Amino acid sequence: MRKELSRHWGDESHPKREAVIYHNYKKDIFEVEFWDKGNLVENRAMVTDEVAHSESYAEDAAENWCLGYIP
């Protein structure tokens, strides 16, 4: 089960990008959906080497996607 926490939108250089942050309660992790032009590009779990990252880490990933830092 997931709960949507926030949404981010691209700036003028990436106006069609959007990111949606979720908390996955079943796995107790944060996930970020990366969208471009209305298409889901990736649903990324905020986990590295079995270590779950924080909500602020997920917020940073969402912002980086929307600003074009993540290709």
All heavy atoms as a GROMACS GRO file, in nm:
protein
  595
    1MET      N    1   0.084  -0.118   0.000
    1MET     CA    2   0.000   0.000   0.000
    1MET      C    3   0.089   0.124   0.000
    1MET      O    4   0.185   0.132   0.075
    1MET     CB    5  -0.090  -0.003   0.122
    1MET     CG    6  -0.166   0.124   0.144
    1MET     SD    7  -0.320   0.098   0.228
    1MET     CE    8  -0.432   0.118   0.092
    2ARG      N    9   0.055   0.219  -0.086
    2ARG     CA   10   0.133   0.342  -0.098
    2ARG      C   11   0.044   0.463  -0.073
    2ARG      O   12  -0.075   0.462  -0.105
    2ARG     CB   13   0.192   0.357  -0.238
    2ARG     CG   14   0.284   0.249  -0.277
    2ARG     CD   15   0.360   0.275  -0.405
    2ARG     NE   16   0.282   0.330  -0.514
    2ARG     CZ   17   0.335   0.377  -0.626
    2ARG    NH1   18   0.464   0.375  -0.644
    2ARG    NH2   19   0.260   0.424  -0.723
    3LYS      N   20   0.106   0.568  -0.021
    3LYS     CA   21   0.036   0.695  -0.003
    3LYS      C   22   0.117   0.803  -0.073
    3LYS      O   23   0.237   0.815  -0.051
    3LYS     CB   24   0.024   0.729   0.145
    3LYS     CG   25  -0.044   0.862   0.169
    3LYS     CD   26  -0.051   0.896   0.315
    3LYS     CE   27  -0.117   1.033   0.331
    3LYS     NZ   28  -0.118   1.075   0.471
    4GLU      N   29   0.050   0.880  -0.158
    4GLU     CA   30   0.116   0.990  -0.225
    4GLU      C   31   0.148   1.100  -0.124
    4GLU      O   32   0.062   1.142  -0.046
    4GLU     CB   33   0.028   1.046  -0.336
    4GLU     CG   34   0.095   1.157  -0.414
    4GLU     CD   35   0.009   1.212  -0.525
    4GLU    OE1   36  -0.057   1.132  -0.594
    4GLU    OE2   37   0.009   1.335  -0.541
    5LEU      N   38   0.272   1.148  -0.127
    5LEU     CA   39   0.316   1.253  -0.035
    5LEU      C   40   0.327   1.388  -0.102
    5LEU      O   41   0.292   1.490  -0.043
    5LEU     CB   42   0.451   1.215   0.028
    5LEU     CG   43   0.454   1.086   0.107
    5LEU    CD1   44   0.594   1.060   0.159
    5LEU    CD2   45   0.354   1.090   0.221
    6SER      N   46   0.380   1.391  -0.225
    6SER     CA   47   0.395   1.520  -0.295
    6SER      C   48   0.420   1.498  -0.442
    6SER      O   49   0.450   1.387  -0.486
    6SER     CB   50   0.508   1.602  -0.233
    6SER     OG   51   0.631   1.536  -0.248
    7ARG      N   52   0.410   1.610  -0.517
    7ARG     CA   53   0.435   1.612  -0.661
    7ARG      C   54   0.528   1.727  -0.693
    7ARG      O   55   0.521   1.832  -0.631
    7ARG     CB   56   0.306   1.631  -0.740
    7ARG     CG   57   0.217   1.511  -0.737
    7ARG     CD   58   0.088   1.535  -0.817
    7ARG     NE   59   0.009   1.415  -0.816
    7ARG     CZ   60   0.002   1.331  -0.917
    7ARG    NH1   61   0.064   1.357  -1.031
    7ARG    NH2   62  -0.069   1.221  -0.909
    8HIS      N   63   0.612   1.705  -0.792
    8HIS     CA   64   0.702   1.809  -0.842
    8HIS      C   65   0.683   1.818  -0.993
    8HIS      O   66   0.656   1.718  -1.058
    8HIS     CB   67   0.848   1.774  -0.812
    8HIS     CG   68   0.880   1.770  -0.666
    8HIS    ND1   69   0.950   1.869  -0.605
    8HIS    CD2   70   0.850   1.681  -0.570
    8HIS    CE1   71   0.964   1.841  -0.477
    8HIS    NE2   72   0.903   1.726  -0.454
    9TRP      N   73   0.699   1.941  -1.046
    9TRP     CA   74   0.685   1.964  -1.190
    9TRP      C   75   0.810   2.028  -1.244
    9TRP      O   76   0.880   2.101  -1.173
    9TRP     CB   77   0.564   2.054  -1.217
    9TRP     CG   78   0.436   1.985  -1.188
    9TRP    CD1   79   0.362   1.908  -1.274
    9TRP    CD2   80   0.366   1.983  -1.064
    9TRP    NE1   81   0.250   1.859  -1.210
    9TRP    CE2   82   0.250   1.905  -1.080
    9TRP    CE3   83   0.388   2.041  -0.939
    9TRP    CZ2   84   0.159   1.882  -0.979
    9TRP    CZ3   85   0.298   2.017  -0.837
    9TRP    CH2   86   0.184   1.939  -0.858
   10GLY      N   87   0.836   2.004  -1.372
   10GLY     CA   88   0.954   2.058  -1.437
   10GLY      C   89   0.948   2.209  -1.453
   10GLY      O   90   0.840   2.270  -1.446
   11ASP      N   91   1.063   2.268  -1.478
   11ASP     CA   92   1.071   2.412  -1.502
   11ASP      C   93   1.054   2.438  -1.652
   11ASP      O   94   1.017   2.349  -1.728
   11ASP     CB   95   1.203   2.468  -1.448
   11ASP     CG   96   1.326   2.406  -1.513
   11ASP    OD1   97   1.311   2.327  -1.609
   11ASP    OD2   98   1.437   2.438  -1.468
   12GLU      N   99   1.082   2.562  -1.694
   12GLU     CA  100   1.061   2.597  -1.835
   12GLU      C  101   1.149   2.517  -1.931
   12GLU      O  102   1.112   2.498  -2.046
   12GLU     CB  103   1.082   2.748  -1.857
   12GLU     CG  104   1.215   2.803  -1.812
   12GLU     CD  105   1.222   2.835  -1.663
   12GLU    OE1  106   1.119   2.844  -1.595
   12GLU    OE2  107   1.334   2.849  -1.613
   13SER      N  108   1.262   2.466  -1.885
   13SER     CA  109   1.345   2.384  -1.975
   13SER      C  110   1.301   2.238  -1.981
   13SER      O  111   1.343   2.165  -2.071
   13SER     CB  112   1.493   2.394  -1.934
   13SER     OG  113   1.512   2.345  -1.804
   14HIS      N  114   1.218   2.193  -1.887
   14HIS     CA  115   1.164   2.056  -1.885
   14HIS      C  116   1.017   2.059  -1.843
   14HIS      O  117   0.978   1.998  -1.743
   14HIS     CB  118   1.244   1.968  -1.789
   14HIS     CG  119   1.386   1.950  -1.828
   14HIS    ND1  120   1.486   2.034  -1.787
   14HIS    CD2  121   1.445   1.859  -1.910
   14HIS    CE1  122   1.600   1.996  -1.839
   14HIS    NE2  123   1.578   1.890  -1.915
   15PRO      N  124   0.932   2.130  -1.920
   15PRO     CA  125   0.793   2.152  -1.877
   15PRO      C  126   0.706   2.027  -1.873
   15PRO      O  127   0.602   2.027  -1.807
   15PRO     CB  128   0.740   2.253  -1.979
   15PRO     CG  129   0.822   2.228  -2.102
   15PRO     CD  130   0.959   2.191  -2.050
   16LYS      N  131   0.746   1.922  -1.939
   16LYS     CA  132   0.663   1.800  -1.945
   16LYS      C  133   0.703   1.696  -1.842
   16LYS      O  134   0.650   1.586  -1.839
   16LYS     CB  135   0.672   1.738  -2.085
   16LYS     CG  136   0.631   1.830  -2.197
   16LYS     CD  137   0.482   1.849  -2.202
   16LYS     CE  138   0.447   1.931  -2.325
   16LYS     NZ  139   0.306   1.952  -2.339
   17ARG      N  140   0.800   1.730  -1.756
   17ARG     CA  141   0.844   1.634  -1.653
   17ARG      C  142   0.764   1.653  -1.524
   17ARG      O  143   0.728   1.763  -1.486
   17ARG     CB  144   0.992   1.651  -1.624
   17ARG     CG  145   1.078   1.594  -1.734
   17ARG     CD  146   1.220   1.579  -1.689
   17ARG     NE  147   1.295   1.500  -1.786
   17ARG     CZ  148   1.412   1.448  -1.762
   17ARG    NH1  149   1.471   1.465  -1.645
   17ARG    NH2  150   1.474   1.377  -1.854
   18GLU      N  151   0.741   1.539  -1.460
   18GLU     CA  152   0.672   1.539  -1.331
   18GLU      C  153   0.729   1.425  -1.247
   18GLU      O  154   0.772   1.323  -1.301
   18GLU     CB  155   0.522   1.518  -1.352
   18GLU     CG  156   0.440   1.522  -1.227
   18GLU     CD  157   0.291   1.506  -1.252
   18GLU    OE1  158   0.250   1.502  -1.370
   18GLU    OE2  159   0.217   1.495  -1.154
   19ALA      N  160   0.730   1.443  -1.117
   19ALA     CA  161   0.773   1.338  -1.025
   19ALA      C  162   0.672   1.329  -0.912
   19ALA      O  163   0.626   1.432  -0.862
   19ALA     CB  164   0.912   1.367  -0.970
   20VAL      N  165   0.639   1.207  -0.874
   20VAL     CA  166   0.543   1.183  -0.766
   20VAL      C  167   0.612   1.099  -0.659
   20VAL      O  168   0.668   0.994  -0.689
   20VAL     CB  169   0.416   1.111  -0.817
   20VAL    CG1  170   0.313   1.100  -0.706
   20VAL    CG2  171   0.358   1.181  -0.940
   21ILE      N  172   0.606   1.147  -0.535
   21ILE     CA  173   0.672   1.079  -0.423
   21ILE      C  174   0.566   1.003  -0.343
   21ILE      O  175   0.461   1.059  -0.309
   21ILE     CB  176   0.745   1.178  -0.333
   21ILE    CG1  177   0.852   1.251  -0.414
   21ILE    CG2  178   0.806   1.107  -0.212
   21ILE    CD1  179   0.915   1.367  -0.342
   22TYR      N  180   0.596   0.878  -0.314
   22TYR     CA  181   0.508   0.792  -0.235
   22TYR      C  182   0.583   0.734  -0.116
   22TYR      O  183   0.704   0.715  -0.122
   22TYR     CB  184   0.460   0.672  -0.320
   22TYR     CG  185   0.372   0.708  -0.435
   22TYR    CD1  186   0.426   0.729  -0.561
   22TYR    CD2  187   0.235   0.718  -0.419
   22TYR    CE1  188   0.346   0.760  -0.669
   22TYR    CE2  189   0.153   0.749  -0.526
   22TYR     CZ  190   0.209   0.770  -0.651
   22TYR     OH  191   0.128   0.801  -0.757
   23HIS      N  192   0.506   0.705  -0.010
   23HIS     CA  193   0.560   0.623   0.098
   23HIS      C  194   0.493   0.487   0.084
   23HIS      O  195   0.370   0.476   0.088
   23HIS     CB  196   0.530   0.683   0.236
   23HIS     CG  197   0.590   0.603   0.346
   23HIS    ND1  198   0.521   0.570   0.459
   23HIS    CD2  199   0.713   0.547   0.362
   23HIS    CE1  200   0.597   0.498   0.540
   23HIS    NE2  201   0.715   0.483   0.481
   24ASN      N  202   0.573   0.384   0.064
   24ASN     CA  203   0.525   0.248   0.054
   24ASN      C  204   0.524   0.191   0.196
   24ASN      O  205   0.629   0.159   0.252
   24ASN     CB  206   0.615   0.166  -0.038
   24ASN     CG  207   0.566   0.025  -0.059
   24ASN    OD1  208   0.517  -0.038   0.034
   24ASN    ND2  209   0.583  -0.025  -0.180
   25TYR      N  210   0.404   0.184   0.254
   25TYR     CA  211   0.392   0.141   0.393
   25TYR      C  212   0.423  -0.007   0.412
   25TYR      O  213   0.475  -0.046   0.517
   25TYR     CB  214   0.251   0.172   0.447
   25TYR     CG  215   0.230   0.318   0.467
   25TYR    CD1  216   0.161   0.395   0.374
   25TYR    CD2  217   0.282   0.383   0.579
   25TYR    CE1  218   0.144   0.531   0.392
   25TYR    CE2  219   0.264   0.518   0.598
   25TYR     CZ  220   0.195   0.591   0.504
   25TYR     OH  221   0.179   0.725   0.523
   26LYS      N  222   0.394  -0.087   0.311
   26LYS     CA  223   0.420  -0.230   0.324
   26LYS      C  224   0.570  -0.258   0.335
   26LYS      O  225   0.614  -0.337   0.417
   26LYS     CB  226   0.360  -0.304   0.204
   26LYS     CG  227   0.370  -0.454   0.215
   26LYS     CD  228   0.297  -0.522   0.101
   26LYS     CE  229   0.305  -0.672   0.117
   26LYS     NZ  230   0.234  -0.742   0.011
   27LYS      N  231   0.650  -0.188   0.252
   27LYS     CA  232   0.795  -0.208   0.252
   27LYS      C  233   0.867  -0.106   0.341
   27LYS      O  234   0.986  -0.118   0.364
   27LYS     CB  235   0.850  -0.196   0.111
   27LYS     CG  236   0.798  -0.302   0.017
   27LYS     CD  237   0.856  -0.283  -0.122
   27LYS     CE  238   0.806  -0.387  -0.218
   27LYS     NZ  239   0.860  -0.367  -0.353
   28ASP      N  240   0.794  -0.005   0.388
   28ASP     CA  241   0.848   0.106   0.467
   28ASP      C  242   0.965   0.175   0.396
   28ASP      O  243   1.073   0.194   0.453
   28ASP     CB  244   0.888   0.062   0.608
   28ASP     CG  245   0.905   0.182   0.702
   28ASP    OD1  246   0.843   0.287   0.677
   28ASP    OD2  247   0.982   0.171   0.798
   29ILE      N  248   0.940   0.211   0.270
   29ILE     CA  249   1.038   0.284   0.190
   29ILE      C  250   0.966   0.395   0.114
   29ILE      O  251   0.844   0.395   0.101
   29ILE     CB  252   1.111   0.194   0.089
   29ILE    CG1  253   1.012   0.131  -0.010
   29ILE    CG2  254   1.195   0.088   0.159
   29ILE    CD1  255   1.078   0.061  -0.127
   30PHE      N  256   1.044   0.489   0.063
   30PHE     CA  257   0.992   0.593  -0.024
   30PHE      C  258   1.020   0.553  -0.168
   30PHE      O  259   1.122   0.489  -0.198
   30PHE     CB  260   1.057   0.728   0.008
   30PHE     CG  261   1.020   0.777   0.145
   30PHE    CD1  262   1.105   0.757   0.252
   30PHE    CD2  263   0.899   0.839   0.167
   30PHE    CE1  264   1.072   0.799   0.379
   30PHE    CE2  265   0.863   0.882   0.293
   30PHE     CZ  266   0.950   0.861   0.400
   31GLU      N  267   0.927   0.589  -0.257
   31GLU     CA  268   0.941   0.561  -0.399
   31GLU      C  269   0.911   0.690  -0.476
   31GLU      O  270   0.829   0.771  -0.432
   31GLU     CB  271   0.841   0.454  -0.444
   31GLU     CG  272   0.861   0.321  -0.375
   31GLU     CD  273   0.753   0.220  -0.405
   31GLU    OE1  274   0.641   0.259  -0.446
   31GLU    OE2  275   0.781   0.102  -0.388
   32VAL      N  276   0.977   0.706  -0.589
   32VAL     CA  277   0.953   0.822  -0.674
   32VAL      C  278   0.920   0.773  -0.815
   32VAL      O  279   0.995   0.695  -0.873
   32VAL     CB  280   1.074   0.917  -0.679
   32VAL    CG1  281   1.043   1.039  -0.766
   32VAL    CG2  282   1.116   0.960  -0.540
   33GLU      N  283   0.806   0.817  -0.866
   33GLU     CA  284   0.771   0.791  -1.005
   33GLU      C  285   0.821   0.908  -1.089
   33GLU      O  286   0.792   1.024  -1.060
   33GLU     CB  287   0.619   0.781  -1.022
   33GLU     CG  288   0.559   0.656  -0.966
   33GLU     CD  289   0.410   0.645  -0.991
   33GLU    OE1  290   0.347   0.743  -1.036
   33GLU    OE2  291   0.356   0.538  -0.964
   34PHE      N  292   0.896   0.876  -1.194
   34PHE     CA  293   0.946   0.976  -1.288
   34PHE      C  294   0.859   0.972  -1.413
   34PHE      O  295   0.850   0.867  -1.478
   34PHE     CB  296   1.091   0.949  -1.326
   34PHE     CG  297   1.188   0.955  -1.211
   34PHE    CD1  298   1.293   0.866  -1.204
   34PHE    CD2  299   1.176   1.049  -1.111
   34PHE    CE1  300   1.386   0.871  -1.100
   34PHE    CE2  301   1.268   1.056  -1.006
   34PHE     CZ  302   1.372   0.966  -1.001
   35TRP      N  303   0.796   1.084  -1.446
   35TRP     CA  304   0.707   1.095  -1.562
   35TRP      C  305   0.764   1.194  -1.662
   35TRP      O  306   0.822   1.296  -1.623
   35TRP     CB  307   0.569   1.143  -1.518
   35TRP     CG  308   0.495   1.045  -1.435
   35TRP    CD1  309   0.507   1.025  -1.300
   35TRP    CD2  310   0.397   0.953  -1.480
   35TRP    NE1  311   0.424   0.924  -1.259
   35TRP    CE2  312   0.354   0.879  -1.367
   35TRP    CE3  313   0.342   0.925  -1.603
   35TRP    CZ2  314   0.258   0.780  -1.376
   35TRP    CZ3  315   0.246   0.826  -1.611
   35TRP    CH2  316   0.205   0.754  -1.499
   36ASP      N  317   0.747   1.166  -1.791
   36ASP     CA  318   0.785   1.259  -1.896
   36ASP      C  319   0.680   1.251  -2.007
   36ASP      O  320   0.650   1.142  -2.056
   36ASP     CB  321   0.924   1.223  -1.952
   36ASP     CG  322   0.982   1.332  -2.040
   36ASP    OD1  323   0.934   1.447  -2.034
   36ASP    OD2  324   1.076   1.303  -2.115
   37LYS      N  325   0.624   1.364  -2.039
   37LYS     CA  326   0.520   1.374  -2.144
   37LYS      C  327   0.404   1.280  -2.116
   37LYS      O  328   0.349   1.219  -2.207
   37LYS     CB  329   0.580   1.349  -2.281
   37LYS     CG  330   0.688   1.448  -2.318
   37LYS     CD  331   0.753   1.413  -2.449
   37LYS     CE  332   0.871   1.507  -2.472
   37LYS     NZ  333   0.962   1.457  -2.574
   38GLY      N  334   0.368   1.265  -1.990
   38GLY     CA  335   0.255   1.181  -1.952
   38GLY      C  336   0.284   1.032  -1.948
   38GLY      O  337   0.193   0.952  -1.923
   39ASN      N  338   0.409   0.994  -1.972
   39ASN     CA  339   0.447   0.852  -1.971
   39ASN      C  340   0.535   0.823  -1.849
   39ASN      O  341   0.629   0.898  -1.822
   39ASN     CB  342   0.525   0.816  -2.097
   39ASN     CG  343   0.442   0.833  -2.222
   39ASN    OD1  344   0.333   0.779  -2.232
   39ASN    ND2  345   0.492   0.910  -2.316
   40LEU      N  346   0.505   0.713  -1.782
   40LEU     CA  347   0.587   0.671  -1.670
   40LEU      C  348   0.720   0.620  -1.723
   40LEU      O  349   0.725   0.524  -1.800
   40LEU     CB  350   0.518   0.562  -1.589
   40LEU     CG  351   0.594   0.508  -1.467
   40LEU    CD1  352   0.618   0.618  -1.364
   40LEU    CD2  353   0.517   0.392  -1.405
   41VAL      N  354   0.829   0.684  -1.682
   41VAL     CA  355   0.963   0.645  -1.725
   41VAL      C  356   1.021   0.542  -1.629
   41VAL      O  357   1.082   0.444  -1.671
   41VAL     CB  358   1.055   0.769  -1.734
   41VAL    CG1  359   1.198   0.730  -1.765
   41VAL    CG2  360   1.001   0.868  -1.835
   42GLU      N  361   1.000   0.565  -1.499
   42GLU     CA  362   1.057   0.475  -1.398
   42GLU      C  363   0.985   0.496  -1.266
   42GLU      O  364   0.946   0.606  -1.232
   42GLU     CB  365   1.206   0.506  -1.381
   42GLU     CG  366   1.278   0.419  -1.281
   42GLU     CD  367   1.425   0.455  -1.264
   42GLU    OE1  368   1.477   0.539  -1.340
   42GLU    OE2  369   1.488   0.397  -1.173
   43ASN      N  370   0.972   0.388  -1.190
   43ASN     CA  371   0.930   0.395  -1.050
   43ASN      C  372   1.052   0.350  -0.970
   43ASN      O  373   1.086   0.233  -0.970
   43ASN     CB  374   0.811   0.304  -1.021
   43ASN     CG  375   0.770   0.310  -0.876
   43ASN    OD1  376   0.764   0.418  -0.817
   43ASN    ND2  377   0.743   0.196  -0.817
   44ARG      N  378   1.118   0.447  -0.905
   44ARG     CA  379   1.246   0.419  -0.839
   44ARG      C  380   1.228   0.411  -0.687
   44ARG      O  381   1.184   0.506  -0.624
   44ARG     CB  382   1.347   0.527  -0.873
   44ARG     CG  383   1.487   0.496  -0.821
   44ARG     CD  384   1.586   0.602  -0.860
   44ARG     NE  385   1.606   0.606  -1.006
   44ARG     CZ  386   1.695   0.683  -1.066
   44ARG    NH1  387   1.772   0.765  -0.995
   44ARG    NH2  388   1.708   0.681  -1.197
   45ALA      N  389   1.265   0.297  -0.629
   45ALA     CA  390   1.267   0.282  -0.484
   45ALA      C  391   1.389   0.355  -0.429
   45ALA      O  392   1.499   0.342  -0.484
   45ALA     CB  393   1.271   0.134  -0.446
   46MET      N  394   1.371   0.429  -0.325
   46MET     CA  395   1.480   0.506  -0.266
   46MET      C  396   1.557   0.418  -0.167
   46MET      O  397   1.553   0.435  -0.045
   46MET     CB  398   1.426   0.633  -0.196
   46MET     CG  399   1.356   0.728  -0.292
   46MET     SD  400   1.470   0.810  -0.405
   46MET     CE  401   1.437   0.726  -0.559
   47VAL      N  402   1.626   0.318  -0.225
   47VAL     CA  403   1.701   0.219  -0.150
   47VAL      C  404   1.834   0.196  -0.222
   47VAL      O  405   1.837   0.181  -0.343
   47VAL     CB  406   1.624   0.085  -0.141
   47VAL    CG1  407   1.704  -0.020  -0.067
   47VAL    CG2  408   1.488   0.105  -0.075
   48THR      N  409   1.944   0.195  -0.147
   48THR     CA  410   2.076   0.165  -0.201
   48THR      C  411   2.140   0.058  -0.113
   48THR      O  412   2.152   0.076   0.008
   48THR     CB  413   2.166   0.291  -0.201
   48THR    OG1  414   2.099   0.395  -0.272
   48THR    CG2  415   2.300   0.261  -0.267
   49ASP      N  416   2.181  -0.052  -0.175
   49ASP     CA  417   2.244  -0.161  -0.101
   49ASP      C  418   2.164  -0.200   0.024
   49ASP      O  419   2.218  -0.213   0.133
   49ASP     CB  420   2.388  -0.125  -0.062
   49ASP     CG  421   2.478  -0.104  -0.182
   49ASP    OD1  422   2.456  -0.172  -0.285
   49ASP    OD2  423   2.568  -0.019  -0.174
   50GLU      N  424   2.034  -0.214   0.004
   50GLU     CA  425   1.939  -0.255   0.109
   50GLU      C  426   1.922  -0.152   0.221
   50GLU      O  427   1.864  -0.182   0.325
   50GLU     CB  428   1.977  -0.391   0.166
   50GLU     CG  429   1.976  -0.501   0.060
   50GLU     CD  430   2.008  -0.638   0.116
   50GLU    OE1  431   1.983  -0.663   0.236
   50GLU    OE2  432   2.059  -0.721   0.039
   51VAL      N  433   1.970  -0.031   0.201
   51VAL     CA  434   1.952   0.077   0.299
   51VAL      C  435   1.846   0.173   0.246
   51VAL      O  436   1.862   0.230   0.137
   51VAL     CB  437   2.085   0.153   0.323
   51VAL    CG1  438   2.062   0.272   0.415
   51VAL    CG2  439   2.190   0.060   0.378
   52ALA      N  440   1.737   0.190   0.320
   52ALA     CA  441   1.629   0.279   0.280
   52ALA      C  442   1.667   0.424   0.310
   52ALA      O  443   1.720   0.455   0.416
   52ALA     CB  444   1.502   0.243   0.355
   53HIS      N  445   1.642   0.510   0.210
   53HIS     CA  446   1.673   0.652   0.225
   53HIS      C  447   1.552   0.728   0.279
   53HIS      O  448   1.440   0.680   0.277
   53HIS     CB  449   1.718   0.710   0.091
   53HIS     CG  450   1.846   0.653   0.042
   53HIS    ND1  451   1.966   0.678   0.102
   53HIS    CD2  452   1.872   0.571  -0.063
   53HIS    CE1  453   2.063   0.615   0.036
   53HIS    NE2  454   2.008   0.547  -0.064
   54SER      N  455   1.577   0.851   0.321
   54SER     CA  456   1.477   0.935   0.386
   54SER      C  457   1.382   1.000   0.285
   54SER      O  458   1.405   1.000   0.163
   54SER     CB  459   1.546   1.045   0.466
   54SER     OG  460   1.613   1.133   0.377
   55GLU      N  461   1.278   1.062   0.339
   55GLU     CA  462   1.185   1.138   0.256
   55GLU      C  463   1.255   1.255   0.188
   55GLU      O  464   1.228   1.284   0.071
   55GLU     CB  465   1.068   1.188   0.341
   55GLU     CG  466   0.962   1.261   0.262
   55GLU     CD  467   0.844   1.303   0.345
   55GLU    OE1  468   0.835   1.267   0.464
   55GLU    OE2  469   0.758   1.374   0.290
   56SER      N  470   1.348   1.319   0.257
   56SER     CA  471   1.419   1.431   0.195
   56SER      C  472   1.506   1.383   0.078
   56SER      O  473   1.523   1.455  -0.021
   56SER     CB  474   1.501   1.509   0.298
   56SER     OG  475   1.603   1.430   0.352
   57TYR      N  476   1.559   1.264   0.086
   57TYR     CA  477   1.635   1.205  -0.025
   57TYR      C  478   1.541   1.186  -0.145
   57TYR      O  479   1.579   1.218  -0.259
   57TYR     CB  480   1.694   1.070   0.020
   57TYR     CG  481   1.784   1.003  -0.080
   57TYR    CD1  482   1.922   1.020  -0.073
   57TYR    CD2  483   1.734   0.920  -0.180
   57TYR    CE1  484   2.008   0.956  -0.164
   57TYR    CE2  485   1.817   0.856  -0.270
   57TYR     CZ  486   1.953   0.875  -0.261
   57TYR     OH  487   2.037   0.812  -0.351
   58ALA      N  488   1.420   1.138  -0.120
   58ALA     CA  489   1.322   1.121  -0.226
   58ALA      C  490   1.283   1.256  -0.286
   58ALA      O  491   1.268   1.268  -0.408
   58ALA     CB  492   1.199   1.048  -0.173
   59GLU      N  493   1.268   1.357  -0.203
   59GLU     CA  494   1.236   1.493  -0.251
   59GLU      C  495   1.348   1.544  -0.342
   59GLU      O  496   1.322   1.603  -0.447
   59GLU     CB  497   1.218   1.589  -0.133
   59GLU     CG  498   1.097   1.560  -0.047
   59GLU     CD  499   0.966   1.612  -0.104
   59GLU    OE1  500   0.969   1.694  -0.198
   59GLU    OE2  501   0.860   1.570  -0.054
   60ASP      N  502   1.472   1.521  -0.303
   60ASP     CA  503   1.587   1.563  -0.385
   60ASP      C  504   1.587   1.490  -0.519
   60ASP      O  505   1.614   1.551  -0.623
   60ASP     CB  506   1.719   1.538  -0.312
   60ASP     CG  507   1.742   1.631  -0.196
   60ASP    OD1  508   1.672   1.734  -0.185
   60ASP    OD2  509   1.831   1.600  -0.113
   61ALA      N  510   1.558   1.361  -0.518
   61ALA     CA  511   1.554   1.284  -0.643
   61ALA      C  512   1.444   1.338  -0.735
   61ALA      O  513   1.464   1.353  -0.856
   61ALA     CB  514   1.532   1.136  -0.614
   62ALA      N  515   1.328   1.368  -0.678
   62ALA     CA  516   1.217   1.422  -0.757
   62ALA      C  517   1.256   1.556  -0.819
   62ALA      O  518   1.232   1.581  -0.937
   62ALA     CB  519   1.094   1.437  -0.668
   63GLU      N  520   1.316   1.642  -0.740
   63GLU     CA  521   1.359   1.772  -0.790
   63GLU      C  522   1.465   1.757  -0.899
   63GLU      O  523   1.459   1.824  -1.003
   63GLU     CB  524   1.414   1.857  -0.676
   63GLU     CG  525   1.453   1.996  -0.717
   63GLU     CD  526   1.500   2.082  -0.602
   63GLU    OE1  527   1.491   2.040  -0.485
   63GLU    OE2  528   1.549   2.192  -0.629
   64ASN      N  529   1.561   1.668  -0.878
   64ASN     CA  530   1.665   1.645  -0.978
   64ASN      C  531   1.608   1.596  -1.110
   64ASN      O  532   1.654   1.634  -1.218
   64ASN     CB  533   1.770   1.548  -0.925
   64ASN     CG  534   1.858   1.611  -0.820
   64ASN    OD1  535   1.868   1.733  -0.809
   64ASN    ND2  536   1.922   1.527  -0.739
   65TRP      N  537   1.506   1.510  -1.104
   65TRP     CA  538   1.440   1.463  -1.226
   65TRP      C  539   1.373   1.580  -1.298
   65TRP      O  540   1.391   1.599  -1.418
   65TRP     CB  541   1.336   1.355  -1.194
   65TRP     CG  542   1.247   1.324  -1.309
   65TRP    CD1  543   1.119   1.365  -1.327
   65TRP    CD2  544   1.281   1.249  -1.426
   65TRP    NE1  545   1.071   1.319  -1.447
   65TRP    CE2  546   1.169   1.248  -1.509
   65TRP    CE3  547   1.395   1.182  -1.468
   65TRP    CZ2  548   1.166   1.182  -1.632
   65TRP    CZ3  549   1.393   1.117  -1.590
   65TRP    CH2  550   1.280   1.118  -1.670
   66CYS      N  551   1.297   1.656  -1.225
   66CYS     CA  552   1.220   1.765  -1.288
   66CYS      C  553   1.310   1.874  -1.346
   66CYS      O  554   1.271   1.940  -1.443
   66CYS     CB  555   1.122   1.822  -1.186
   66CYS     SG  556   0.988   1.708  -1.148
   67LEU      N  557   1.426   1.894  -1.288
   67LEU     CA  558   1.519   1.996  -1.339
   67LEU      C  559   1.612   1.943  -1.448
   67LEU      O  560   1.692   2.018  -1.503
   67LEU     CB  561   1.601   2.054  -1.223
   67LEU     CG  562   1.521   2.132  -1.120
   67LEU    CD1  563   1.610   2.175  -1.006
   67LEU    CD2  564   1.451   2.251  -1.183
   68GLY      N  565   1.604   1.812  -1.478
   68GLY     CA  566   1.682   1.755  -1.586
   68GLY      C  567   1.819   1.703  -1.546
   68GLY      O  568   1.898   1.664  -1.632
   69TYR      N  569   1.849   1.699  -1.416
   69TYR     CA  570   1.978   1.647  -1.372
   69TYR      C  571   1.985   1.495  -1.386
   69TYR      O  572   2.093   1.439  -1.398
   69TYR     CB  573   2.008   1.687  -1.228
   69TYR     CG  574   2.017   1.836  -1.208
   69TYR    CD1  575   1.945   1.899  -1.108
   69TYR    CD2  576   2.096   1.915  -1.291
   69TYR    CE1  577   1.953   2.036  -1.089
   69TYR    CE2  578   2.104   2.053  -1.274
   69TYR     CZ  579   2.032   2.113  -1.172
   69TYR     OH  580   2.039   2.247  -1.156
   70ILE      N  581   1.869   1.429  -1.380
   70ILE     CA  582   1.860   1.286  -1.406
   70ILE      C  583   1.809   1.272  -1.549
   70ILE      O  584   1.699   1.320  -1.580
   70ILE     CB  585   1.764   1.215  -1.308
   70ILE    CG1  586   1.815   1.228  -1.165
   70ILE    CG2  587   1.748   1.068  -1.346
   70ILE    CD1  588   1.717   1.176  -1.060
   71PRO      N  589   1.888   1.212  -1.639
   71PRO     CA  590   1.846   1.205  -1.782
   71PRO      C  591   1.729   1.112  -1.806
   71PRO      O  592   1.699   1.026  -1.730
   71PRO     CB  593   1.970   1.155  -1.853
   71PRO     CG  594   2.064   1.106  -1.750
   71PRO     CD  595   2.019   1.155  -1.618
   0.00000   0.00000   0.00000
